Amino acid sequence: KQSSPLRSRFTLMREVALLTMKYPVDVPLPPFWGGYRLIPGYFEFWQGRPSRLHDRIAYILQPDGKWKKQRLYP
């Protein structure tokens, strides 16, 4: 259902409660399941402007685990 329209927050919370009762510990995974674990260290958000003086905001993970926000030149 991810990314499909959601009627209300209440609907979501009700479904979470039902699934929590159905799977109190772990949700079983199919034998073919696989995945990747990504550990990001840098995010950049870009917002275009008509003037071409676009906004660029970077978030950089610091050694202490905190994120530093930094504005970048376009």
mmJSON file of the N, C-alpha and C atoms, coordinates in Angstrom:
{"data_MODEL":{"atom_site":{
"group_PDB":["ATOM","ATOM","ATOM","ATOM","ATOM","ATOM","ATOM","ATOM","ATOM","ATOM","ATOM","ATOM","ATOM","ATOM","ATOM","ATOM","ATOM","ATOM","ATOM","ATOM","ATOM","ATOM","ATOM","ATOM","ATOM","ATOM","ATOM","ATOM","ATOM","ATOM","ATOM","ATOM","ATOM","ATOM","ATOM","ATOM","ATOM","ATOM","ATOM","ATOM","ATOM","ATOM","ATOM","ATOM","ATOM","ATOM","ATOM","ATOM","ATOM","ATOM","ATOM","ATOM","ATOM","ATOM","ATOM","ATOM","ATOM","ATOM","ATOM","ATOM","ATOM","ATOM","ATOM","ATOM","ATOM","ATOM","ATOM","ATOM","ATOM","ATOM","ATOM","ATOM","ATOM","ATOM","ATOM","ATOM","ATOM","ATOM","ATOM","ATOM","ATOM","ATOM","ATOM","ATOM","ATOM","ATOM","ATOM","ATOM","ATOM","ATOM","ATOM","ATOM","ATOM","ATOM","ATOM","ATOM","ATOM","ATOM","ATOM","ATOM","ATOM","ATOM","ATOM","ATOM","ATOM","ATOM","ATOM","ATOM","ATOM","ATOM","ATOM","ATOM","ATOM","ATOM","ATOM","ATOM","ATOM","ATOM","ATOM","ATOM","ATOM","ATOM","ATOM","ATOM","ATOM","ATOM","ATOM","ATOM","ATOM","ATOM","ATOM","ATOM","ATOM","ATOM","ATOM","ATOM","ATOM","ATOM","ATOM","ATOM","ATOM","ATOM","ATOM","ATOM","ATOM","ATOM","ATOM","ATOM","ATOM","ATOM","ATOM","ATOM","ATOM","ATOM","ATOM","ATOM","ATOM","ATOM","ATOM","ATOM","ATOM","ATOM","ATOM","ATOM","ATOM","ATOM","ATOM","ATOM","ATOM","ATOM","ATOM","ATOM","ATOM","ATOM","ATOM","ATOM","ATOM","ATOM","ATOM","ATOM","ATOM","ATOM","ATOM","ATOM","ATOM","ATOM","ATOM","ATOM","ATOM","ATOM","ATOM","ATOM","ATOM","ATOM","ATOM","ATOM","ATOM","ATOM","ATOM","ATOM","ATOM","ATOM","ATOM","ATOM","ATOM","ATOM","ATOM","ATOM","ATOM","ATOM","ATOM","ATOM","ATOM","ATOM","ATOM","ATOM","ATOM","ATOM","ATOM","ATOM","ATOM","ATOM"],
"id":[1,2,3,4,5,6,7,8,9,10,11,12,13,14,15,16,17,18,19,20,21,22,23,24,25,26,27,28,29,30,31,32,33,34,35,36,37,38,39,40,41,42,43,44,45,46,47,48,49,50,51,52,53,54,55,56,57,58,59,60,61,62,63,64,65,66,67,68,69,70,71,72,73,74,75,76,77,78,79,80,81,82,83,84,85,86,87,88,89,90,91,92,93,94,95,96,97,98,99,100,101,102,103,104,105,106,107,108,109,110,111,112,113,114,115,116,117,118,119,120,121,122,123,124,125,126,127,128,129,130,131,132,133,134,135,136,137,138,139,140,141,142,143,144,145,146,147,148,149,150,151,152,153,154,155,156,157,158,159,160,161,162,163,164,165,166,167,168,169,170,171,172,173,174,175,176,177,178,179,180,181,182,183,184,185,186,187,188,189,190,191,192,193,194,195,196,197,198,199,200,201,202,203,204,205,206,207,208,209,210,211,212,213,214,215,216,217,218,219,220,221,222],
"type_symbol":["N","C","C","N","C","C","N","C","C","N","C","C","N","C","C","N","C","C","N","C","C","N","C","C","N","C","C","N","C","C","N","C","C","N","C","C","N","C","C","N","C","C","N","C","C","N","C","C","N","C","C","N","C","C","N","C","C","N","C","C","N","C","C","N","C","C","N","C","C","N","C","C","N","C","C","N","C","C","N","C","C","N","C","C","N","C","C","N","C","C","N","C","C","N","C","C","N","C","C","N","C","C","N","C","C","N","C","C","N","C","C","N","C","C","N","C","C","N","C","C","N","C","C","N","C","C","N","C","C","N","C","C","N","C","C","N","C","C","N","C","C","N","C","C","N","C","C","N","C","C","N","C","C","N","C","C","N","C","C","N","C","C","N","C","C","N","C","C","N","C","C","N","C","C","N","C","C","N","C","C","N","C","C","N","C","C","N","C","C","N","C","C","N","C","C","N","C","C","N","C","C","N","C","C","N","C","C","N","C","C","N","C","C","N","C","C","N","C","C","N","C","C"],
"label_atom_id":["N","CA","C","N","CA","C","N","CA","C","N","CA","C","N","CA","C","N","CA","C","N","CA","C","N","CA","C","N","CA","C","N","CA","C","N","CA","C","N","CA","C","N","CA","C","N","CA","C","N","CA","C","N","CA","C","N","CA","C","N","CA","C","N","CA","C","N","CA","C","N","CA","C","N","CA","C","N","CA","C","N","CA","C","N","CA","C","N","CA","C","N","CA","C","N","CA","C","N","CA","C","N","CA","C","N","CA","C","N","CA","C","N","CA","C","N","CA","C","N","CA","C","N","CA","C","N","CA","C","N","CA","C","N","CA","C","N","CA","C","N","CA","C","N","CA","C","N","CA","C","N","CA","C","N","CA","C","N","CA","C","N","CA","C","N","CA","C","N","CA","C","N","CA","C","N","CA","C","N","CA","C","N","CA","C","N","CA","C","N","CA","C","N","CA","C","N","CA","C","N","CA","C","N","CA","C","N","CA","C","N","CA","C","N","CA","C","N","CA","C","N","CA","C","N","CA","C","N","CA","C","N","CA","C","N","CA","C","N","CA","C","N","CA","C","N","CA","C","N","CA","C","N","CA","C","N","CA","C"],
"label_alt_id":[null,null,null,null,null,null,null,null,null,null,null,null,null,null,null,null,null,null,null,null,null,null,null,null,null,null,null,null,null,null,null,null,null,null,null,null,null,null,null,null,null,null,null,null,null,null,null,null,null,null,null,null,null,null,null,null,null,null,null,null,null,null,null,null,null,null,null,null,null,null,null,null,null,null,null,null,null,null,null,null,null,null,null,null,null,null,null,null,null,null,null,null,null,null,null,null,null,null,null,null,null,null,null,null,null,null,null,null,null,null,null,null,null,null,null,null,null,null,null,null,null,null,null,null,null,null,null,null,null,null,null,null,null,null,null,null,null,null,null,null,null,null,null,null,null,null,null,null,null,null,null,null,null,null,null,null,null,null,null,null,null,null,null,null,null,null,null,null,null,null,null,null,null,null,null,null,null,null,null,null,null,null,null,null,null,null,null,null,null,null,null,null,null,null,null,null,null,null,null,null,null,null,null,null,null,null,null,null,null,null,null,null,null,null,null,null,null,null,null,null,null,null],
"label_comp_id":["LYS","LYS","LYS","GLN","GLN","GLN","SER","SER","SER","SER","SER","SER","PRO","PRO","PRO","LEU","LEU","LEU","ARG","ARG","ARG","SER","SER","SER","ARG","ARG","ARG","PHE","PHE","PHE","THR","THR","THR","LEU","LEU","LEU","MET","MET","MET","ARG","ARG","ARG","GLU","GLU","GLU","VAL","VAL","VAL","ALA","ALA","ALA","LEU","LEU","LEU","LEU","LEU","LEU","THR","THR","THR","MET","MET","MET","LYS","LYS","LYS","TYR","TYR","TYR","PRO","PRO","PRO","VAL","VAL","VAL","ASP","ASP","ASP","VAL","VAL","VAL","PRO","PRO","PRO","LEU","LEU","LEU","PRO","PRO","PRO","PRO","PRO","PRO","PHE","PHE","PHE","TRP","TRP","TRP","GLY","GLY","GLY","GLY","GLY","GLY","TYR","TYR","TYR","ARG","ARG","ARG","LEU","LEU","LEU","ILE","ILE","ILE","PRO","PRO","PRO","GLY","GLY","GLY","TYR","TYR","TYR","PHE","PHE","PHE","GLU","GLU","GLU","PHE","PHE","PHE","TRP","TRP","TRP","GLN","GLN","GLN","GLY","GLY","GLY","ARG","ARG","ARG","PRO","PRO","PRO","SER","SER","SER","ARG","ARG","ARG","LEU","LEU","LEU","HIS","HIS","HIS","ASP","ASP","ASP","ARG","ARG","ARG","ILE","ILE","ILE","ALA","ALA","ALA","TYR","TYR","TYR","ILE","ILE","ILE","LEU","LEU","LEU","GLN","GLN","GLN","PRO","PRO","PRO","ASP","ASP","ASP","GLY","GLY","GLY","LYS","LYS","LYS","TRP","TRP","TRP","LYS","LYS","LYS","LYS","LYS","LYS","GLN","GLN","GLN","ARG","ARG","ARG","LEU","LEU","LEU","TYR","TYR","TYR","PRO","PRO","PRO"],
"label_asym_id":["A","A","A","A","A","A","A","A","A","A","A","A","A","A","A","A","A","A","A","A","A","A","A","A","A","A","A","A","A","A","A","A","A","A","A","A","A","A","A","A","A","A","A","A","A","A","A","A","A","A","A","A","A","A","A","A","A","A","A","A","A","A","A","A","A","A","A","A","A","A","A","A","A","A","A","A","A","A","A","A","A","A","A","A","A","A","A","A","A","A","A","A","A","A","A","A","A","A","A","A","A","A","A","A","A","A","A","A","A","A","A","A","A","A","A","A","A","A","A","A","A","A","A","A","A","A","A","A","A","A","A","A","A","A","A","A","A","A","A","A","A","A","A","A","A","A","A","A","A","A","A","A","A","A","A","A","A","A","A","A","A","A","A","A","A","A","A","A","A","A","A","A","A","A","A","A","A","A","A","A","A","A","A","A","A","A","A","A","A","A","A","A","A","A","A","A","A","A","A","A","A","A","A","A","A","A","A","A","A","A","A","A","A","A","A","A","A","A","A","A","A","A"],
"label_entity_id":["1","1","1","1","1","1","1","1","1","1","1","1","1","1","1","1","1","1","1","1","1","1","1","1","1","1","1","1","1","1","1","1","1","1","1","1","1","1","1","1","1","1","1","1","1","1","1","1","1","1","1","1","1","1","1","1","1","1","1","1","1","1","1","1","1","1","1","1","1","1","1","1","1","1","1","1","1","1","1","1","1","1","1","1","1","1","1","1","1","1","1","1","1","1","1","1","1","1","1","1","1","1","1","1","1","1","1","1","1","1","1","1","1","1","1","1","1","1","1","1","1","1","1","1","1","1","1","1","1","1","1","1","1","1","1","1","1","1","1","1","1","1","1","1","1","1","1","1","1","1","1","1","1","1","1","1","1","1","1","1","1","1","1","1","1","1","1","1","1","1","1","1","1","1","1","1","1","1","1","1","1","1","1","1","1","1","1","1","1","1","1","1","1","1","1","1","1","1","1","1","1","1","1","1","1","1","1","1","1","1","1","1","1","1","1","1","1","1","1","1","1","1"],
"label_seq_id":[1,1,1,2,2,2,3,3,3,4,4,4,5,5,5,6,6,6,7,7,7,8,8,8,9,9,9,10,10,10,11,11,11,12,12,12,13,13,13,14,14,14,15,15,15,16,16,16,17,17,17,18,18,18,19,19,19,20,20,20,21,21,21,22,22,22,23,23,23,24,24,24,25,25,25,26,26,26,27,27,27,28,28,28,29,29,29,30,30,30,31,31,31,32,32,32,33,33,33,34,34,34,35,35,35,36,36,36,37,37,37,38,38,38,39,39,39,40,40,40,41,41,41,42,42,42,43,43,43,44,44,44,45,45,45,46,46,46,47,47,47,48,48,48,49,49,49,50,50,50,51,51,51,52,52,52,53,53,53,54,54,54,55,55,55,56,56,56,57,57,57,58,58,58,59,59,59,60,60,60,61,61,61,62,62,62,63,63,63,64,64,64,65,65,65,66,66,66,67,67,67,68,68,68,69,69,69,70,70,70,71,71,71,72,72,72,73,73,73,74,74,74],
"pdbx_PDB_ins_code":[null,null,null,null,null,null,null,null,null,null,null,null,null,null,null,null,null,null,null,null,null,null,null,null,null,null,null,null,null,null,null,null,null,null,null,null,null,null,null,null,null,null,null,null,null,null,null,null,null,null,null,null,null,null,null,null,null,null,null,null,null,null,null,null,null,null,null,null,null,null,null,null,null,null,null,null,null,null,null,null,null,null,null,null,null,null,null,null,null,null,null,null,null,null,null,null,null,null,null,null,null,null,null,null,null,null,null,null,null,null,null,null,null,null,null,null,null,null,null,null,null,null,null,null,null,null,null,null,null,null,null,null,null,null,null,null,null,null,null,null,null,null,null,null,null,null,null,null,null,null,null,null,null,null,null,null,null,null,null,null,null,null,null,null,null,null,null,null,null,null,null,null,null,null,null,null,null,null,null,null,null,null,null,null,null,null,null,null,null,null,null,null,null,null,null,null,null,null,null,null,null,null,null,null,null,null,null,null,null,null,null,null,null,null,null,null,null,null,null,null,null,null],
"Cartn_x":[0.811,0.0,0.848,2.134,2.986,2.773,2.653,2.468,1.066,0.167,-1.215,-1.957,-3.061,-3.798,-4.295,-4.224,-4.639,-5.808,-6.889,-8.105,-7.903,-7.234,-7.018,-5.898,-5.368,-4.348,-4.936,-6.21,-6.895,-6.879,-7.12,-7.1,-5.734,-4.687,-3.332,-3.087,-3.445,-3.196,-3.998,-5.211,-6.033,-5.362,-4.856,-4.193,-2.91,-2.172,-0.961,-1.32,-2.381,-2.803,-3.186,-3.913,-4.311,-3.096,-2.16,-0.967,-0.058,-0.035,0.756,0.196,-1.127,-1.74,-1.47,-1.496,-1.273,0.179,1.113,2.545,3.168,3.032,3.516,5.043,5.775,7.233,7.811,7.949,8.498,7.541,7.484,6.701,7.513,6.896,7.658,8.035,9.225,9.724,9.727,9.433,9.514,10.975,11.212,12.593,13.422,12.778,13.498,13.781,13.392,13.534,15.0,15.306,16.655,16.558,17.634,17.6,18.997,19.028,20.271,20.094,21.143,21.137,22.017,21.398,22.13,22.352,23.558,23.886,24.365,23.46,23.817,24.739,25.557,26.429,26.232,25.443,25.272,23.954,23.168,21.954,22.032,21.556,21.473,20.092,19.482,18.177,18.364,17.75,17.883,16.488,16.312,15.039,15.335,14.809,15.05,14.273,14.852,14.211,14.295,13.291,13.297,14.564,15.151,16.357,17.613,17.482,18.598,19.526,19.149,19.873,19.207,19.395,18.717,19.153,18.271,18.597,19.175,20.303,20.92,21.233,20.673,20.896,21.478,22.595,23.235,23.13,22.935,22.978,24.134,25.093,26.318,26.413,26.537,26.644,28.009,28.002,29.228,29.694,30.959,31.477,30.704,30.095,29.341,27.914,27.569,26.244,25.202,25.552,24.611,24.743,23.671,23.662,23.932,24.832,25.145,24.422,23.677,22.964,23.822,23.963,24.837,24.227,24.163,23.699,24.87,24.61,25.648,25.384,26.441,26.284,25.576,24.765,24.052,24.948],
"Cartn_y":[-1.207,0.0,1.262,1.137,2.319,3.233,4.52,5.59,5.647,4.761,4.87,5.864,6.454,7.44,6.843,7.631,7.215,8.083,7.437,8.166,9.07,8.55,9.348,8.729,9.498,8.995,7.889,8.027,7.018,5.659,5.657,4.412,3.743,4.521,3.989,3.391,4.115,3.643,2.379,2.288,1.085,-0.119,0.066,-1.031,-1.457,-0.506,-0.831,-1.657,-1.278,-2.018,-3.455,-3.638,-4.987,-5.838,-5.256,-6.008,-6.297,-5.407,-5.64,-6.823,-6.953,-8.109,-9.391,-9.307,-10.489,-10.954,-10.004,-10.312,-9.612,-10.186,-9.503,-9.394,-10.246,-10.199,-9.698,-10.565,-10.202,-10.625,-9.847,-10.218,-11.26,-12.416,-13.435,-12.944,-13.308,-12.894,-14.082,-13.854,-14.953,-15.369,-16.613,-17.099,-16.334,-15.691,-14.963,-13.514,-13.11,-11.714,-11.342,-10.141,-9.606,-8.099,-7.484,-6.037,-5.474,-4.175,-3.45,-2.554,-2.371,-1.426,-0.253,0.899,2.101,2.959,3.425,4.304,5.622,6.582,7.83,8.703,9.455,10.422,11.822,11.905,13.199,13.191,14.245,14.478,15.878,16.041,17.382,17.578,18.716,19.086,20.284,20.217,21.25,21.756,23.065,23.66,24.711,24.478,25.394,26.689,27.755,29.072,29.636,30.442,31.02,31.822,32.436,33.255,32.409,31.113,30.156,30.291,31.114,31.161,30.143,28.882,27.782,27.664,27.102,26.811,25.404,25.279,23.98,23.909,22.914,22.706,21.305,21.219,19.932,19.617,18.352,17.836,16.843,17.095,16.305,15.662,14.338,13.615,13.863,14.303,14.613,13.382,13.338,12.195,11.916,12.959,12.751,12.259,11.997,11.478,12.543,13.803,14.892,15.326,15.929,16.404,17.898,18.297,19.708,20.159,21.266,21.834,22.934,22.914,23.887,24.325,25.637,26.173,26.177,25.781,25.706,26.716,27.155,28.002,27.201,27.885,27.174,26.533],
"Cartn_z":[0.0,0.0,0.0,0.151,0.244,-0.956,-0.679,-1.667,-2.257,-1.835,-2.302,-1.404,-1.903,-1.099,0.221,1.266,2.607,3.036,3.436,3.793,5.003,6.034,7.249,8.079,9.002,9.923,10.793,11.15,11.959,11.252,9.942,9.17,9.275,9.119,9.222,10.602,11.65,13.011,13.322,12.794,12.994,12.325,11.109,10.409,11.124,11.65,12.409,13.643,14.334,15.53,15.173,14.075,13.653,13.28,12.564,12.175,13.367,14.342,15.553,16.336,16.349,17.019,16.229,14.907,14.071,14.142,14.18,14.227,15.438,16.647,17.854,17.949,17.25,17.341,16.015,15.051,13.743,12.64,11.588,10.412,9.657,9.326,8.601,7.2,6.775,5.464,4.512,3.237,2.274,2.073,1.647,1.52,0.49,-0.463,-1.508,-1.121,0.084,0.491,0.633,0.254,0.414,0.547,0.851,0.983,1.17,1.237,1.459,2.673,3.406,4.511,4.102,3.981,3.606,4.842,5.013,6.13,5.524,5.401,4.725,5.57,4.882,5.537,4.99,3.894,3.23,2.458,2.625,1.846,1.283,0.065,-0.501,-1.106,-0.782,-1.322,-2.233,-3.398,-4.415,-4.76,-4.761,-5.161,-6.219,-7.423,-8.528,-8.379,-8.881,-8.886,-10.3,-10.691,-12.041,-12.34,-11.339,-11.524,-11.747,-11.612,-11.657,-10.453,-9.481,-8.205,-7.283,-7.621,-6.953,-5.492,-4.689,-3.292,-3.215,-2.544,-2.281,-0.792,-0.148,1.284,1.465,2.158,2.433,3.918,4.205,5.574,5.617,6.502,6.566,7.949,7.97,9.238,9.864,11.103,11.839,12.627,13.016,13.777,15.075,15.661,16.905,16.651,15.378,15.046,14.768,14.923,14.652,13.193,12.676,11.3,11.262,10.381,10.176,8.909,9.016,7.875,7.28,5.953,5.306,3.972,3.756,2.475,1.503,0.247,-0.771,-1.881,-2.519,-3.7,-4.794,-5.623,-6.701,-7.724],
"occupancy":[1.0,1.0,1.0,1.0,1.0,1.0,1.0,1.0,1.0,1.0,1.0,1.0,1.0,1.0,1.0,1.0,1.0,1.0,1.0,1.0,1.0,1.0,1.0,1.0,1.0,1.0,1.0,1.0,1.0,1.0,1.0,1.0,1.0,1.0,1.0,1.0,1.0,1.0,1.0,1.0,1.0,1.0,1.0,1.0,1.0,1.0,1.0,1.0,1.0,1.0,1.0,1.0,1.0,1.0,1.0,1.0,1.0,1.0,1.0,1.0,1.0,1.0,1.0,1.0,1.0,1.0,1.0,1.0,1.0,1.0,1.0,1.0,1.0,1.0,1.0,1.0,1.0,1.0,1.0,1.0,1.0,1.0,1.0,1.0,1.0,1.0,1.0,1.0,1.0,1.0,1.0,1.0,1.0,1.0,1.0,1.0,1.0,1.0,1.0,1.0,1.0,1.0,1.0,1.0,1.0,1.0,1.0,1.0,1.0,1.0,1.0,1.0,1.0,1.0,1.0,1.0,1.0,1.0,1.0,1.0,1.0,1.0,1.0,1.0,1.0,1.0,1.0,1.0,1.0,1.0,1.0,1.0,1.0,1.0,1.0,1.0,1.0,1.0,1.0,1.0,1.0,1.0,1.0,1.0,1.0,1.0,1.0,1.0,1.0,1.0,1.0,1.0,1.0,1.0,1.0,1.0,1.0,1.0,1.0,1.0,1.0,1.0,1.0,1.0,1.0,1.0,1.0,1.0,1.0,1.0,1.0,1.0,1.0,1.0,1.0,1.0,1.0,1.0,1.0,1.0,1.0,1.0,1.0,1.0,1.0,1.0,1.0,1.0,1.0,1.0,1.0,1.0,1.0,1.0,1.0,1.0,1.0,1.0,1.0,1.0,1.0,1.0,1.0,1.0,1.0,1.0,1.0,1.0,1.0,1.0,1.0,1.0,1.0,1.0,1.0,1.0,1.0,1.0,1.0,1.0,1.0,1.0],
"B_iso_or_equiv":[0.0,0.0,0.0,0.0,0.0,0.0,0.0,0.0,0.0,0.0,0.0,0.0,0.0,0.0,0.0,0.0,0.0,0.0,0.0,0.0,0.0,0.0,0.0,0.0,0.0,0.0,0.0,0.0,0.0,0.0,0.0,0.0,0.0,0.0,0.0,0.0,0.0,0.0,0.0,0.0,0.0,0.0,0.0,0.0,0.0,0.0,0.0,0.0,0.0,0.0,0.0,0.0,0.0,0.0,0.0,0.0,0.0,0.0,0.0,0.0,0.0,0.0,0.0,0.0,0.0,0.0,0.0,0.0,0.0,0.0,0.0,0.0,0.0,0.0,0.0,0.0,0.0,0.0,0.0,0.0,0.0,0.0,0.0,0.0,0.0,0.0,0.0,0.0,0.0,0.0,0.0,0.0,0.0,0.0,0.0,0.0,0.0,0.0,0.0,0.0,0.0,0.0,0.0,0.0,0.0,0.0,0.0,0.0,0.0,0.0,0.0,0.0,0.0,0.0,0.0,0.0,0.0,0.0,0.0,0.0,0.0,0.0,0.0,0.0,0.0,0.0,0.0,0.0,0.0,0.0,0.0,0.0,0.0,0.0,0.0,0.0,0.0,0.0,0.0,0.0,0.0,0.0,0.0,0.0,0.0,0.0,0.0,0.0,0.0,0.0,0.0,0.0,0.0,0.0,0.0,0.0,0.0,0.0,0.0,0.0,0.0,0.0,0.0,0.0,0.0,0.0,0.0,0.0,0.0,0.0,0.0,0.0,0.0,0.0,0.0,0.0,0.0,0.0,0.0,0.0,0.0,0.0,0.0,0.0,0.0,0.0,0.0,0.0,0.0,0.0,0.0,0.0,0.0,0.0,0.0,0.0,0.0,0.0,0.0,0.0,0.0,0.0,0.0,0.0,0.0,0.0,0.0,0.0,0.0,0.0,0.0,0.0,0.0,0.0,0.0,0.0,0.0,0.0,0.0,0.0,0.0,0.0],
"pdbx_formal_charge":[null,null,null,null,null,null,null,null,null,null,null,null,null,null,null,null,null,null,null,null,null,null,null,null,null,null,null,null,null,null,null,null,null,null,null,null,null,null,null,null,null,null,null,null,null,null,null,null,null,null,null,null,null,null,null,null,null,null,null,null,null,null,null,null,null,null,null,null,null,null,null,null,null,null,null,null,null,null,null,null,null,null,null,null,null,null,null,null,null,null,null,null,null,null,null,null,null,null,null,null,null,null,null,null,null,null,null,null,null,null,null,null,null,null,null,null,null,null,null,null,null,null,null,null,null,null,null,null,null,null,null,null,null,null,null,null,null,null,null,null,null,null,null,null,null,null,null,null,null,null,null,null,null,null,null,null,null,null,null,null,null,null,null,null,null,null,null,null,null,null,null,null,null,null,null,null,null,null,null,null,null,null,null,null,null,null,null,null,null,null,null,null,null,null,null,null,null,null,null,null,null,null,null,null,null,null,null,null,null,null,null,null,null,null,null,null,null,null,null,null,null,null],
"auth_seq_id":[1,1,1,2,2,2,3,3,3,4,4,4,5,5,5,6,6,6,7,7,7,8,8,8,9,9,9,10,10,10,11,11,11,12,12,12,13,13,13,14,14,14,15,15,15,16,16,16,17,17,17,18,18,18,19,19,19,20,20,20,21,21,21,22,22,22,23,23,23,24,24,24,25,25,25,26,26,26,27,27,27,28,28,28,29,29,29,30,30,30,31,31,31,32,32,32,33,33,33,34,34,34,35,35,35,36,36,36,37,37,37,38,38,38,39,39,39,40,40,40,41,41,41,42,42,42,43,43,43,44,44,44,45,45,45,46,46,46,47,47,47,48,48,48,49,49,49,50,50,50,51,51,51,52,52,52,53,53,53,54,54,54,55,55,55,56,56,56,57,57,57,58,58,58,59,59,59,60,60,60,61,61,61,62,62,62,63,63,63,64,64,64,65,65,65,66,66,66,67,67,67,68,68,68,69,69,69,70,70,70,71,71,71,72,72,72,73,73,73,74,74,74],
"auth_comp_id":["LYS","LYS","LYS","GLN","GLN","GLN","SER","SER","SER","SER","SER","SER","PRO","PRO","PRO","LEU","LEU","LEU","ARG","ARG","ARG","SER","SER","SER","ARG","ARG","ARG","PHE","PHE","PHE","THR","THR","THR","LEU","LEU","LEU","MET","MET","MET","ARG","ARG","ARG","GLU","GLU","GLU","VAL","VAL","VAL","ALA","ALA","ALA","LEU","LEU","LEU","LEU","LEU","LEU","THR","THR","THR","MET","MET","MET","LYS","LYS","LYS","TYR","TYR","TYR","PRO","PRO","PRO","VAL","VAL","VAL","ASP","ASP","ASP","VAL","VAL","VAL","PRO","PRO","PRO","LEU","LEU","LEU","PRO","PRO","PRO","PRO","PRO","PRO","PHE","PHE","PHE","TRP","TRP","TRP","GLY","GLY","GLY","GLY","GLY","GLY","TYR","TYR","TYR","ARG","ARG","ARG","LEU","LEU","LEU","ILE","ILE","ILE","PRO","PRO","PRO","GLY","GLY","GLY","TYR","TYR","TYR","PHE","PHE","PHE","GLU","GLU","GLU","PHE","PHE","PHE","TRP","TRP","TRP","GLN","GLN","GLN","GLY","GLY","GLY","ARG","ARG","ARG","PRO","PRO","PRO","SER","SER","SER","ARG","ARG","ARG","LEU","LEU","LEU","HIS","HIS","HIS","ASP","ASP","ASP","ARG","ARG","ARG","ILE","ILE","ILE","ALA","ALA","ALA","TYR","TYR","TYR","ILE","ILE","ILE","LEU","LEU","LEU","GLN","GLN","GLN","PRO","PRO","PRO","ASP","ASP","ASP","GLY","GLY","GLY","LYS","LYS","LYS","TRP","TRP","TRP","LYS","LYS","LYS","LYS","LYS","LYS","GLN","GLN","GLN","ARG","ARG","ARG","LEU","LEU","LEU","TYR","TYR","TYR","PRO","PRO","PRO"],
"auth_asym_id":["A","A","A","A","A","A","A","A","A","A","A","A","A","A","A","A","A","A","A","A","A","A","A","A","A","A","A","A","A","A","A","A","A","A","A","A","A","A","A","A","A","A","A","A","A","A","A","A","A","A","A","A","A","A","A","A","A","A","A","A","A","A","A","A","A","A","A","A","A","A","A","A","A","A","A","A","A","A","A","A","A","A","A","A","A","A","A","A","A","A","A","A","A","A","A","A","A","A","A","A","A","A","A","A","A","A","A","A","A","A","A","A","A","A","A","A","A","A","A","A","A","A","A","A","A","A","A","A","A","A","A","A","A","A","A","A","A","A","A","A","A","A","A","A","A","A","A","A","A","A","A","A","A","A","A","A","A","A","A","A","A","A","A","A","A","A","A","A","A","A","A","A","A","A","A","A","A","A","A","A","A","A","A","A","A","A","A","A","A","A","A","A","A","A","A","A","A","A","A","A","A","A","A","A","A","A","A","A","A","A","A","A","A","A","A","A","A","A","A","A","A","A"],
"auth_atom_id":["N","CA","C","N","CA","C","N","CA","C","N","CA","C","N","CA","C","N","CA","C","N","CA","C","N","CA","C","N","CA","C","N","CA","C","N","CA","C","N","CA","C","N","CA","C","N","CA","C","N","CA","C","N","CA","C","N","CA","C","N","CA","C","N","CA","C","N","CA","C","N","CA","C","N","CA","C","N","CA","C","N","CA","C","N","CA","C","N","CA","C","N","CA","C","N","CA","C","N","CA","C","N","CA","C","N","CA","C","N","CA","C","N","CA","C","N","CA","C","N","CA","C","N","CA","C","N","CA","C","N","CA","C","N","CA","C","N","CA","C","N","CA","C","N","CA","C","N","CA","C","N","CA","C","N","CA","C","N","CA","C","N","CA","C","N","CA","C","N","CA","C","N","CA","C","N","CA","C","N","CA","C","N","CA","C","N","CA","C","N","CA","C","N","CA","C","N","CA","C","N","CA","C","N","CA","C","N","CA","C","N","CA","C","N","CA","C","N","CA","C","N","CA","C","N","CA","C","N","CA","C","N","CA","C","N","CA","C","N","CA","C","N","CA","C","N","CA","C","N","CA","C","N","CA","C","N","CA","C"],
"pdbx_PDB_model_num":[1,1,1,1,1,1,1,1,1,1,1,1,1,1,1,1,1,1,1,1,1,1,1,1,1,1,1,1,1,1,1,1,1,1,1,1,1,1,1,1,1,1,1,1,1,1,1,1,1,1,1,1,1,1,1,1,1,1,1,1,1,1,1,1,1,1,1,1,1,1,1,1,1,1,1,1,1,1,1,1,1,1,1,1,1,1,1,1,1,1,1,1,1,1,1,1,1,1,1,1,1,1,1,1,1,1,1,1,1,1,1,1,1,1,1,1,1,1,1,1,1,1,1,1,1,1,1,1,1,1,1,1,1,1,1,1,1,1,1,1,1,1,1,1,1,1,1,1,1,1,1,1,1,1,1,1,1,1,1,1,1,1,1,1,1,1,1,1,1,1,1,1,1,1,1,1,1,1,1,1,1,1,1,1,1,1,1,1,1,1,1,1,1,1,1,1,1,1,1,1,1,1,1,1,1,1,1,1,1,1,1,1,1,1,1,1,1,1,1,1,1,1]
}}}
